[in-house]
Amino acid sequence: MNRKAEAASDHGDEAALRKPVHDKDYRENFARSLFLTGKITQEAAHALSPRIKELRAASGDPITLYIDSPGGSSAVAEGIR
């Protein structure tokens, strides 16, 4: 649970827990946003890796990774991080 959801649960705000939390809109910096959809696999990580390296080399600005996945390998997910 993220900090906003934890704060909402501390205050009993159940509606806030059901609502997705978006800190920012991906369109604010689309060039540094990556999207991972589907199961988290080694192949997915290999597909993202060159782009992550390219973005890191270009700038020290944050890279935002959006994940829409039913699950997968936690070891692979940690490797992407």
C-alpha positions as CSV (number, residue, x, y, z in Angstrom):
1,M,0.0,0.0,0.0
2,N,1.4,3.4,-0.8
3,R,1.6,6.4,1.6
4,K,-1.6,8.0,0.3
5,A,-3.6,4.8,0.7
6,E,-2.0,4.2,4.2
7,A,-3.1,7.7,5.2
8,A,-6.6,7.1,3.9
9,S,-6.9,3.8,5.8
10,D,-5.7,5.5,9.0
11,H,-8.5,8.0,8.7
12,G,-11.1,5.4,7.6
13,D,-11.6,6.8,4.2
14,E,-12.6,3.6,2.3
15,A,-13.6,5.5,-0.9
16,A,-10.0,6.8,-1.2
17,L,-8.7,3.2,-1.0
18,R,-10.8,2.1,-4.0
19,K,-9.6,5.0,-6.1
20,P,-6.4,4.6,-8.1
21,V,-3.6,6.9,-7.0
22,H,-1.9,8.8,-9.8
23,D,0.9,11.2,-8.7
24,K,1.3,12.6,-12.2
25,D,0.0,12.3,-15.7
26,Y,2.3,10.3,-18.0
27,R,1.8,13.0,-20.7
28,E,3.8,15.5,-18.5
29,N,7.0,13.8,-19.6
30,F,6.0,11.2,-22.2
31,A,9.5,10.9,-23.5
32,R,10.7,9.5,-20.2
33,S,7.7,7.2,-19.5
34,L,7.8,3.5,-20.2
35,F,4.9,1.1,-20.2
36,L,5.0,-2.6,-19.2
37,T,1.9,-4.5,-20.0
38,G,1.3,-8.2,-19.6
39,K,3.0,-10.8,-17.5
40,I,6.4,-9.8,-16.1
41,T,8.9,-12.1,-17.8
42,Q,12.6,-12.2,-18.7
43,E,11.6,-11.4,-22.3
44,A,9.7,-8.3,-21.1
45,A,12.7,-7.2,-19.1
46,H,15.0,-7.7,-22.1
47,A,12.7,-5.5,-24.2
48,L,12.7,-2.7,-21.6
49,S,16.4,-2.8,-20.8
50,P,17.9,-1.0,-23.8
51,R,15.3,1.8,-23.5
52,I,16.1,2.3,-19.8
53,K,19.8,2.4,-20.5
54,E,19.2,4.9,-23.3
55,L,17.2,7.2,-21.0
56,R,19.7,7.0,-18.2
57,A,22.5,7.9,-20.5
58,A,20.6,10.9,-21.9
59,S,19.8,12.5,-18.6
60,G,19.6,12.0,-14.9
61,D,15.9,13.0,-14.9
62,P,13.5,10.4,-13.5
63,I,12.2,7.6,-15.6
64,T,8.6,6.6,-14.9
65,L,7.6,3.0,-15.4
66,Y,3.9,2.2,-15.6
67,I,3.0,-1.4,-15.1
68,D,-0.3,-3.1,-16.0
69,S,0.4,-6.7,-15.3
70,P,-1.5,-9.7,-13.9
71,G,1.8,-10.8,-12.2
72,G,4.9,-12.7,-13.1
73,S,8.4,-13.1,-11.7
74,S,9.2,-11.0,-8.7
75,A,13.0,-11.5,-9.4
76,V,12.6,-10.2,-12.9
77,A,10.6,-7.2,-11.6
78,E,13.3,-6.4,-9.1
79,G,15.9,-6.6,-11.9
80,I,13.9,-4.0,-13.9
81,R,13.9,-1.7,-10.9
